[in-house]
Amino acid sequence: MSITKYDKLIRDRIPEIIKASGKRCVCTTLSDEEYLTKLDEKLNEELAEYQESKSMEELADLLEVIRAVAVARGNSIEEVEAIRQEKAAKRGGFVKKLLLTEVCDLGVCVYEKRVDWSLFKDGFAIPLEQQAFFQQSPALVTKPGERKDITLVIDGTSCPVELRNLPINAEKNPGHAPIIQIRYRPTDDAPQVFKRVFWKSWEDLSLEKSSATPKKRVRTDLKESFKMLTTDDPMTFVIECHPVED
């Protein structure tokens, strides 16, 4: 006669199933504390079995243990479901298949702009009233004719661009205000990401540009925009995009 030793929590009908198969089993009744400990072990066991097989049967076993844990701790599976629904309403579920890859603190907004044609082509100029930040930051300050490499993080993509202080002929334009721009080439990453995020504006503005009677550069009915925000790195900025929702 062979005897197999176990030390595992079993379902309620397992003893009678064993007896019906012509075998004998020995079981003991656990204390409440021991029961909770074994339930936690069972939870890990069933999760491991599901991870290995990916079968719906193992997933159902996992759900049964979850139900038992809830009851053992003085609750019910209905209460667990109510909590699940509440959290889903507040924080969403997992339907969109989102993978979080980075979180950064958003700092000061140094520039805000409506989407126009230049955004998709070669860059944008920083208005005079918003240039103080760029001229007061030791890392960013430039003289006319100088340029510096900076990074824009657009929709999670790091895009290298140039911060340019355009040269000005002081003799021909005495007292002319600085012209500071963010520049890139149409084939660079920045305009490609902008096209993806602001695809409605890109389609409409492309259509307008190809029309025999071009309309205004800015679509007043779309009102898509973005903000340029500082980060801990003085040479990196997060672009907070505000596209029109579908």
ChimeraX commands (.cxc) that place a marker at each C-alpha (Angstrom):
marker #1 position 0.00,0.00,0.00 radius 0.5
marker #1 position 1.47,3.34,-1.08 radius 0.5
marker #1 position 0.81,6.54,0.85 radius 0.5
marker #1 position 1.26,10.01,-0.62 radius 0.5
marker #1 position 1.68,12.86,1.85 radius 0.5
marker #1 position 0.12,16.29,1.27 radius 0.5
marker #1 position -0.05,19.59,3.07 radius 0.5
marker #1 position -2.47,21.56,0.92 radius 0.5
marker #1 position -5.85,23.21,1.13 radius 0.5
marker #1 position -8.43,21.30,-0.89 radius 0.5
marker #1 position -11.95,21.90,-2.17 radius 0.5
marker #1 position -14.84,20.72,0.01 radius 0.5
marker #1 position -15.87,17.75,-2.15 radius 0.5
marker #1 position -12.37,16.34,-2.73 radius 0.5
marker #1 position -12.64,13.78,0.17 radius 0.5
marker #1 position -15.81,12.22,-1.27 radius 0.5
marker #1 position -14.29,12.19,-4.76 radius 0.5
marker #1 position -11.25,10.36,-3.39 radius 0.5
marker #1 position -13.50,7.90,-1.53 radius 0.5
marker #1 position -15.55,7.27,-4.69 radius 0.5
marker #1 position -12.34,6.35,-6.50 radius 0.5
marker #1 position -11.75,3.56,-3.99 radius 0.5
marker #1 position -9.10,5.29,-1.93 radius 0.5
marker #1 position -8.93,6.64,1.61 radius 0.5
marker #1 position -7.80,10.12,2.69 radius 0.5
marker #1 position -7.08,11.83,6.00 radius 0.5
marker #1 position -8.05,15.49,6.50 radius 0.5
marker #1 position -7.96,17.89,9.43 radius 0.5
marker #1 position -9.93,21.07,10.02 radius 0.5
marker #1 position -7.85,24.23,10.13 radius 0.5
marker #1 position -8.20,27.07,12.60 radius 0.5
marker #1 position -9.25,30.44,11.19 radius 0.5
marker #1 position -5.66,31.68,11.27 radius 0.5
marker #1 position -4.32,28.53,9.63 radius 0.5
marker #1 position -7.11,28.70,7.03 radius 0.5
marker #1 position -6.15,32.23,5.99 radius 0.5
marker #1 position -2.50,31.21,5.71 radius 0.5
marker #1 position -3.36,28.24,3.50 radius 0.5
marker #1 position -5.70,30.39,1.39 radius 0.5
marker #1 position -2.83,32.78,0.69 radius 0.5
marker #1 position -0.66,29.82,-0.30 radius 0.5
marker #1 position -3.47,28.50,-2.51 radius 0.5
marker #1 position -3.82,31.90,-4.15 radius 0.5
marker #1 position -0.15,31.85,-5.15 radius 0.5
marker #1 position -0.45,28.21,-6.28 radius 0.5
marker #1 position -3.45,28.84,-8.53 radius 0.5
marker #1 position -1.87,32.01,-9.97 radius 0.5
marker #1 position 1.31,30.07,-10.82 radius 0.5
marker #1 position -0.74,27.32,-12.48 radius 0.5
marker #1 position -2.65,29.87,-14.54 radius 0.5
marker #1 position 0.59,31.63,-15.56 radius 0.5
marker #1 position 1.91,28.29,-16.78 radius 0.5
marker #1 position -1.18,27.01,-18.61 radius 0.5
marker #1 position -3.14,30.22,-19.43 radius 0.5
marker #1 position -6.28,28.07,-19.28 radius 0.5
marker #1 position -9.71,29.37,-18.34 radius 0.5
marker #1 position -10.09,26.45,-15.91 radius 0.5
marker #1 position -7.09,27.66,-13.90 radius 0.5
marker #1 position -8.42,31.21,-14.06 radius 0.5
marker #1 position -11.72,29.93,-12.63 radius 0.5
marker #1 position -9.78,28.16,-9.85 radius 0.5
marker #1 position -8.08,31.44,-9.05 radius 0.5
marker #1 position -11.44,33.20,-8.89 radius 0.5
marker #1 position -12.78,30.53,-6.51 radius 0.5
marker #1 position -9.87,31.08,-4.14 radius 0.5
marker #1 position -10.40,34.85,-4.31 radius 0.5
marker #1 position -14.04,34.28,-3.35 radius 0.5
marker #1 position -12.96,32.10,-0.42 radius 0.5
marker #1 position -10.43,34.70,0.76 radius 0.5
marker #1 position -13.09,37.42,0.71 radius 0.5
marker #1 position -15.51,35.30,2.76 radius 0.5
marker #1 position -12.79,34.20,5.21 radius 0.5
marker #1 position -11.98,37.85,5.87 radius 0.5
marker #1 position -15.60,38.69,6.59 radius 0.5
marker #1 position -16.62,40.00,3.19 radius 0.5
marker #1 position -18.21,38.58,0.07 radius 0.5
marker #1 position -17.38,38.25,-3.60 radius 0.5
marker #1 position -20.18,40.76,-4.29 radius 0.5
marker #1 position -18.39,43.32,-2.12 radius 0.5
marker #1 position -15.16,42.63,-3.98 radius 0.5
marker #1 position -17.00,43.13,-7.28 radius 0.5
marker #1 position -18.49,46.41,-6.02 radius 0.5
marker #1 position -15.00,47.66,-5.14 radius 0.5
marker #1 position -13.73,46.54,-8.54 radius 0.5
marker #1 position -16.49,48.46,-10.30 radius 0.5
marker #1 position -15.82,51.57,-8.22 radius 0.5
marker #1 position -12.11,51.50,-9.02 radius 0.5
marker #1 position -12.82,50.88,-12.71 radius 0.5
marker #1 position -15.10,53.91,-12.80 radius 0.5
marker #1 position -12.45,56.12,-11.18 radius 0.5
marker #1 position -9.24,54.75,-12.70 radius 0.5
marker #1 position -10.39,52.69,-15.67 radius 0.5
marker #1 position -9.77,49.07,-16.50 radius 0.5
marker #1 position -7.17,47.46,-18.75 radius 0.5
marker #1 position -9.05,47.56,-22.05 radius 0.5
marker #1 position -6.77,50.08,-23.79 radius 0.5
marker #1 position -3.64,47.90,-23.32 radius 0.5
marker #1 position -1.64,50.85,-21.99 radius 0.5
marker #1 position 1.98,50.34,-20.92 radius 0.5
marker #1 position 3.41,53.02,-18.63 radius 0.5
marker #1 position 7.03,53.72,-19.54 radius 0.5
marker #1 position 7.79,57.08,-17.96 radius 0.5
marker #1 position 6.44,59.64,-15.51 radius 0.5
marker #1 position 7.95,63.07,-15.02 radius 0.5
marker #1 position 7.02,66.09,-12.97 radius 0.5
marker #1 position 5.60,68.86,-15.12 radius 0.5
marker #1 position 7.08,72.22,-14.36 radius 0.5
marker #1 position 6.47,75.77,-15.47 radius 0.5
marker #1 position 4.69,76.51,-18.71 radius 0.5
marker #1 position 7.12,78.65,-20.72 radius 0.5
marker #1 position 5.11,78.74,-23.95 radius 0.5
marker #1 position 1.62,77.93,-25.19 radius 0.5
marker #1 position 0.62,77.79,-28.84 radius 0.5
marker #1 position -2.26,76.99,-31.13 radius 0.5
marker #1 position -1.50,74.42,-33.79 radius 0.5
marker #1 position -0.62,75.91,-37.17 radius 0.5
marker #1 position 1.16,74.86,-40.35 radius 0.5
marker #1 position 4.67,75.71,-39.13 radius 0.5
marker #1 position 4.37,73.15,-36.31 radius 0.5
marker #1 position 4.34,70.33,-38.89 radius 0.5
marker #1 position 7.16,71.72,-41.00 radius 0.5
marker #1 position 10.07,73.53,-39.39 radius 0.5
marker #1 position 9.23,74.77,-35.89 radius 0.5
marker #1 position 7.82,77.78,-34.09 radius 0.5
marker #1 position 8.94,81.16,-32.79 radius 0.5
marker #1 position 8.92,82.17,-29.13 radius 0.5
marker #1 position 7.00,85.46,-28.72 radius 0.5
marker #1 position 8.91,88.40,-27.26 radius 0.5
marker #1 position 6.87,88.44,-24.05 radius 0.5
marker #1 position 7.82,84.79,-23.37 radius 0.5
marker #1 position 11.52,85.01,-24.27 radius 0.5
marker #1 position 12.65,86.12,-20.79 radius 0.5
marker #1 position 12.77,82.52,-19.54 radius 0.5
marker #1 position 15.11,81.44,-22.34 radius 0.5
marker #1 position 17.38,84.46,-21.91 radius 0.5
marker #1 position 17.56,84.23,-18.13 radius 0.5
marker #1 position 18.32,80.51,-17.89 radius 0.5
marker #1 position 22.13,80.01,-17.80 radius 0.5
marker #1 position 21.82,76.75,-19.74 radius 0.5
marker #1 position 19.64,78.24,-22.47 radius 0.5
marker #1 position 20.82,81.82,-22.91 radius 0.5
marker #1 position 22.06,82.56,-26.42 radius 0.5
marker #1 position 23.42,85.48,-28.39 radius 0.5
marker #1 position 22.17,86.40,-31.87 radius 0.5
marker #1 position 23.40,83.80,-34.32 radius 0.5
marker #1 position 23.86,81.09,-31.67 radius 0.5
marker #1 position 21.99,77.81,-31.38 radius 0.5
marker #1 position 21.72,75.07,-28.77 radius 0.5
marker #1 position 20.51,71.48,-28.89 radius 0.5
marker #1 position 17.50,70.78,-26.67 radius 0.5
marker #1 position 14.96,67.97,-26.38 radius 0.5
marker #1 position 11.19,68.07,-26.65 radius 0.5
marker #1 position 9.33,65.10,-25.17 radius 0.5
marker #1 position 6.20,64.87,-27.32 radius 0.5
marker #1 position 3.63,62.18,-26.53 radius 0.5
marker #1 position 6.33,60.13,-24.80 radius 0.5
marker #1 position 8.84,60.47,-27.65 radius 0.5
marker #1 position 12.13,62.32,-27.07 radius 0.5
marker #1 position 12.73,64.57,-30.07 radius 0.5
marker #1 position 16.01,66.47,-30.56 radius 0.5
marker #1 position 15.48,70.04,-31.82 radius 0.5
marker #1 position 17.42,73.31,-31.94 radius 0.5
marker #1 position 16.91,76.47,-29.90 radius 0.5
marker #1 position 18.02,79.28,-32.19 radius 0.5
marker #1 position 18.65,82.96,-31.63 radius 0.5
marker #1 position 18.49,84.34,-35.16 radius 0.5
marker #1 position 21.21,86.75,-36.29 radius 0.5
marker #1 position 20.11,90.37,-36.60 radius 0.5
marker #1 position 21.91,93.11,-38.50 radius 0.5
marker #1 position 22.22,95.75,-35.79 radius 0.5
marker #1 position 23.12,98.46,-38.30 radius 0.5
marker #1 position 20.06,97.89,-40.46 radius 0.5
marker #1 position 17.78,97.02,-37.55 radius 0.5
marker #1 position 18.96,99.00,-34.52 radius 0.5
marker #1 position 17.14,98.04,-31.35 radius 0.5
marker #1 position 15.45,95.03,-33.01 radius 0.5
marker #1 position 14.09,92.55,-30.48 radius 0.5
marker #1 position 15.68,89.06,-30.36 radius 0.5
marker #1 position 14.11,86.36,-32.50 radius 0.5
marker #1 position 14.19,83.05,-30.65 radius 0.5
marker #1 position 12.86,79.94,-32.35 radius 0.5
marker #1 position 12.51,76.19,-31.88 radius 0.5
marker #1 position 13.62,74.69,-35.19 radius 0.5
marker #1 position 13.68,71.25,-36.82 radius 0.5
marker #1 position 13.49,69.72,-40.27 radius 0.5
marker #1 position 10.24,68.35,-41.74 radius 0.5
marker #1 position 11.74,64.83,-41.68 radius 0.5
marker #1 position 12.78,64.99,-38.01 radius 0.5
marker #1 position 10.94,63.15,-35.23 radius 0.5
marker #1 position 9.23,66.25,-33.78 radius 0.5
marker #1 position 7.01,67.10,-36.76 radius 0.5
marker #1 position 6.18,63.43,-37.32 radius 0.5
marker #1 position 4.95,63.05,-33.73 radius 0.5
marker #1 position 3.02,66.32,-33.98 radius 0.5
marker #1 position 1.31,64.99,-37.12 radius 0.5
marker #1 position 0.31,61.83,-35.27 radius 0.5
marker #1 position -1.04,63.65,-32.21 radius 0.5
marker #1 position -2.70,66.52,-34.05 radius 0.5
marker #1 position -3.76,64.47,-37.06 radius 0.5
marker #1 position -7.01,66.39,-37.52 radius 0.5
marker #1 position -5.19,69.71,-37.87 radius 0.5
marker #1 position -2.58,68.08,-40.10 radius 0.5
marker #1 position -5.23,66.74,-42.47 radius 0.5
marker #1 position -7.20,70.00,-42.55 radius 0.5
marker #1 position -4.16,72.26,-42.97 radius 0.5
marker #1 position -2.73,69.98,-45.68 radius 0.5
marker #1 position -6.03,70.23,-47.53 radius 0.5
marker #1 position -6.06,73.99,-47.17 radius 0.5
marker #1 position -2.49,74.27,-48.44 radius 0.5
marker #1 position -3.36,72.25,-51.52 radius 0.5
marker #1 position -6.50,74.29,-52.21 radius 0.5
marker #1 position -6.55,76.93,-54.93 radius 0.5
marker #1 position -7.96,79.37,-52.40 radius 0.5
marker #1 position -6.03,78.80,-49.14 radius 0.5
marker #1 position -7.86,79.60,-45.95 radius 0.5
marker #1 position -6.42,80.88,-42.66 radius 0.5
marker #1 position -3.40,79.10,-41.25 radius 0.5
marker #1 position -5.14,78.34,-37.94 radius 0.5
marker #1 position -8.32,76.31,-37.87 radius 0.5
marker #1 position -10.57,78.29,-35.52 radius 0.5
marker #1 position -13.03,75.40,-35.28 radius 0.5
marker #1 position -10.43,72.87,-34.10 radius 0.5
marker #1 position -8.52,74.93,-31.52 radius 0.5
marker #1 position -5.87,72.26,-30.98 radius 0.5
marker #1 position -2.94,73.51,-28.92 radius 0.5
marker #1 position 0.09,72.55,-26.85 radius 0.5
marker #1 position 2.10,73.79,-23.87 radius 0.5
marker #1 position 5.86,73.71,-23.46 radius 0.5
marker #1 position 6.73,72.74,-19.87 radius 0.5
marker #1 position 10.04,72.68,-18.00 radius 0.5
marker #1 position 11.56,69.54,-16.44 radius 0.5
marker #1 position 14.40,68.89,-13.99 radius 0.5
marker #1 position 16.75,68.90,-16.97 radius 0.5
marker #1 position 17.09,72.52,-18.22 radius 0.5
marker #1 position 17.69,71.24,-21.75 radius 0.5
marker #1 position 14.56,69.06,-21.85 radius 0.5
marker #1 position 10.94,70.18,-22.14 radius 0.5
marker #1 position 7.70,68.22,-22.08 radius 0.5
marker #1 position 5.15,69.13,-24.71 radius 0.5
marker #1 position 1.68,68.82,-23.21 radius 0.5
marker #1 position -0.62,68.25,-26.19 radius 0.5
marker #1 position -4.27,69.23,-26.28 radius 0.5
marker #1 position -5.78,67.60,-29.39 radius 0.5
marker #1 position -9.47,67.63,-30.16 radius 0.5
marker #1 position -11.05,64.44,-28.83 radius 0.5
marker #1 position -12.89,62.12,-31.22 radius 0.5
marker link #1:1,2 radius 0.2
marker link #1:2,3 radius 0.2
marker link #1:3,4 radius 0.2
marker link #1:4,5 radius 0.2
marker link #1:5,6 radius 0.2
marker link #1:6,7 radius 0.2
marker link #1:7,8 radius 0.2
marker link #1:8,9 radius 0.2
marker link #1:9,10 radius 0.2
marker link #1:10,11 radius 0.2
marker link #1:11,12 radius 0.2
marker link #1:12,13 radius 0.2
marker link #1:13,14 radius 0.2
marker link #1:14,15 radius 0.2
marker link #1:15,16 radius 0.2
marker link #1:16,17 radius 0.2
marker link #1:17,18 radius 0.2
marker link #1:18,19 radius 0.2
marker link #1:19,20 radius 0.2
marker link #1:20,21 radius 0.2
marker link #1:21,22 radius 0.2
marker link #1:22,23 radius 0.2
marker link #1:23,24 radius 0.2
marker link #1:24,25 radius 0.2
marker link #1:25,26 radius 0.2
marker link #1:26,27 radius 0.2
marker link #1:27,28 radius 0.2
marker link #1:28,29 radius 0.2
marker link #1:29,30 radius 0.2
marker link #1:30,31 radius 0.2
marker link #1:31,32 radius 0.2
marker link #1:32,33 radius 0.2
marker link #1:33,34 radius 0.2
marker link #1:34,35 radius 0.2
marker link #1:35,36 radius 0.2
marker link #1:36,37 radius 0.2
marker link #1:37,38 radius 0.2
marker link #1:38,39 radius 0.2
marker link #1:39,40 radius 0.2
marker link #1:40,41 radius 0.2
marker link #1:41,42 radius 0.2
marker link #1:42,43 radius 0.2
marker link #1:43,44 radius 0.2
marker link #1:44,45 radius 0.2
marker link #1:45,46 radius 0.2
marker link #1:46,47 radius 0.2
marker link #1:47,48 radius 0.2
marker link #1:48,49 radius 0.2
marker link #1:49,50 radius 0.2
marker link #1:50,51 radius 0.2
marker link #1:51,52 radius 0.2
marker link #1:52,53 radius 0.2
marker link #1:53,54 radius 0.2
marker link #1:54,55 radius 0.2
marker link #1:55,56 radius 0.2
marker link #1:56,57 radius 0.2
marker link #1:57,58 radius 0.2
marker link #1:58,59 radius 0.2
marker link #1:59,60 radius 0.2
marker link #1:60,61 radius 0.2
marker link #1:61,62 radius 0.2
marker link #1:62,63 radius 0.2
marker link #1:63,64 radius 0.2
marker link #1:64,65 radius 0.2
marker link #1:65,66 radius 0.2
marker link #1:66,67 radius 0.2
marker link #1:67,68 radius 0.2
marker link #1:68,69 radius 0.2
marker link #1:69,70 radius 0.2
marker link #1:70,71 radius 0.2
marker link #1:71,72 radius 0.2
marker link #1:72,73 radius 0.2
marker link #1:73,74 radius 0.2
marker link #1:74,75 radius 0.2
marker link #1:75,76 radius 0.2
marker link #1:76,77 radius 0.2
marker link #1:77,78 radius 0.2
marker link #1:78,79 radius 0.2
marker link #1:79,80 radius 0.2
marker link #1:80,81 radius 0.2
marker link #1:81,82 radius 0.2
marker link #1:82,83 radius 0.2
marker link #1:83,84 radius 0.2
marker link #1:84,85 radius 0.2
marker link #1:85,86 radius 0.2
marker link #1:86,87 radius 0.2
marker link #1:87,88 radius 0.2
marker link #1:88,89 radius 0.2
marker link #1:89,90 radius 0.2
marker link #1:90,91 radius 0.2
marker link #1:91,92 radius 0.2
marker link #1:92,93 radius 0.2
marker link #1:93,94 radius 0.2
marker link #1:94,95 radius 0.2
marker link #1:95,96 radius 0.2
marker link #1:96,97 radius 0.2
marker link #1:97,98 radius 0.2
marker link #1:98,99 radius 0.2
marker link #1:99,100 radius 0.2
marker link #1:100,101 radius 0.2
marker link #1:101,102 radius 0.2
marker link #1:102,103 radius 0.2
marker link #1:103,104 radius 0.2
marker link #1:104,105 radius 0.2
marker link #1:105,106 radius 0.2
marker link #1:106,107 radius 0.2
marker link #1:107,108 radius 0.2
marker link #1:108,109 radius 0.2
marker link #1:109,110 radius 0.2
marker link #1:110,111 radius 0.2
marker link #1:111,112 radius 0.2
marker link #1:112,113 radius 0.2
marker link #1:113,114 radius 0.2
marker link #1:114,115 radius 0.2
marker link #1:115,116 radius 0.2
marker link #1:116,117 radius 0.2
marker link #1:117,118 radius 0.2
marker link #1:118,119 radius 0.2
marker link #1:119,120 radius 0.2
marker link #1:120,121 radius 0.2
marker link #1:121,122 radius 0.2
marker link #1:122,123 radius 0.2
marker link #1:123,124 radius 0.2
marker link #1:124,125 radius 0.2
marker link #1:125,126 radius 0.2
marker link #1:126,127 radius 0.2
marker link #1:127,128 radius 0.2
marker link #1:128,129 radius 0.2
marker link #1:129,130 radius 0.2
marker link #1:130,131 radius 0.2
marker link #1:131,132 radius 0.2
marker link #1:132,133 radius 0.2
marker link #1:133,134 radius 0.2
marker link #1:134,135 radius 0.2
marker link #1:135,136 radius 0.2
marker link #1:136,137 radius 0.2
marker link #1:137,138 radius 0.2
marker link #1:138,139 radius 0.2
marker link #1:139,140 radius 0.2
marker link #1:140,141 radius 0.2
marker link #1:141,142 radius 0.2
marker link #1:142,143 radius 0.2
marker link #1:143,144 radius 0.2
marker link #1:144,145 radius 0.2
marker link #1:145,146 radius 0.2
marker link #1:146,147 radius 0.2
marker link #1:147,148 radius 0.2
marker link #1:148,149 radius 0.2
marker link #1:149,150 radius 0.2
marker link #1:150,151 radius 0.2
marker link #1:151,152 radius 0.2
marker link #1:152,153 radius 0.2
marker link #1:153,154 radius 0.2
marker link #1:154,155 radius 0.2
marker link #1:155,156 radius 0.2
marker link #1:156,157 radius 0.2
marker link #1:157,158 radius 0.2
marker link #1:158,159 radius 0.2
marker link #1:159,160 radius 0.2
marker link #1:160,161 radius 0.2
marker link #1:161,162 radius 0.2
marker link #1:162,163 radius 0.2
marker link #1:163,164 radius 0.2
marker link #1:164,165 radius 0.2
marker link #1:165,166 radius 0.2
marker link #1:166,167 radius 0.2
marker link #1:167,168 radius 0.2
marker link #1:168,169 radius 0.2
marker link #1:169,170 radius 0.2
marker link #1:170,171 radius 0.2
marker link #1:171,172 radius 0.2
marker link #1:172,173 radius 0.2
marker link #1:173,174 radius 0.2
marker link #1:174,175 radius 0.2
marker link #1:175,176 radius 0.2
marker link #1:176,177 radius 0.2
marker link #1:177,178 radius 0.2
marker link #1:178,179 radius 0.2
marker link #1:179,180 radius 0.2
marker link #1:180,181 radius 0.2
marker link #1:181,182 radius 0.2
marker link #1:182,183 radius 0.2
marker link #1:183,184 radius 0.2
marker link #1:184,185 radius 0.2
marker link #1:185,186 radius 0.2
marker link #1:186,187 radius 0.2
marker link #1:187,188 radius 0.2
marker link #1:188,189 radius 0.2
marker link #1:189,190 radius 0.2
marker link #1:190,191 radius 0.2
marker link #1:191,192 radius 0.2
marker link #1:192,193 radius 0.2
marker link #1:193,194 radius 0.2
marker link #1:194,195 radius 0.2
marker link #1:195,196 radius 0.2
marker link #1:196,197 radius 0.2
marker link #1:197,198 radius 0.2
marker link #1:198,199 radius 0.2
marker link #1:199,200 radius 0.2
marker link #1:200,201 radius 0.2
marker link #1:201,202 radius 0.2
marker link #1:202,203 radius 0.2
marker link #1:203,204 radius 0.2
marker link #1:204,205 radius 0.2
marker link #1:205,206 radius 0.2
marker link #1:206,207 radius 0.2
marker link #1:207,208 radius 0.2
marker link #1:208,209 radius 0.2
marker link #1:209,210 radius 0.2
marker link #1:210,211 radius 0.2
marker link #1:211,212 radius 0.2
marker link #1:212,213 radius 0.2
marker link #1:213,214 radius 0.2
marker link #1:214,215 radius 0.2
marker link #1:215,216 radius 0.2
marker link #1:216,217 radius 0.2
marker link #1:217,218 radius 0.2
marker link #1:218,219 radius 0.2
marker link #1:219,220 radius 0.2
marker link #1:220,221 radius 0.2
marker link #1:221,222 radius 0.2
marker link #1:222,223 radius 0.2
marker link #1:223,224 radius 0.2
marker link #1:224,225 radius 0.2
marker link #1:225,226 radius 0.2
marker link #1:226,227 radius 0.2
marker link #1:227,228 radius 0.2
marker link #1:228,229 radius 0.2
marker link #1:229,230 radius 0.2
marker link #1:230,231 radius 0.2
marker link #1:231,232 radius 0.2
marker link #1:232,233 radius 0.2
marker link #1:233,234 radius 0.2
marker link #1:234,235 radius 0.2
marker link #1:235,236 radius 0.2
marker link #1:236,237 radius 0.2
marker link #1:237,238 radius 0.2
marker link #1:238,239 radius 0.2
marker link #1:239,240 radius 0.2
marker link #1:240,241 radius 0.2
marker link #1:241,242 radius 0.2
marker link #1:242,243 radius 0.2
marker link #1:243,244 radius 0.2
marker link #1:244,245 radius 0.2
marker link #1:245,246 radius 0.2
view
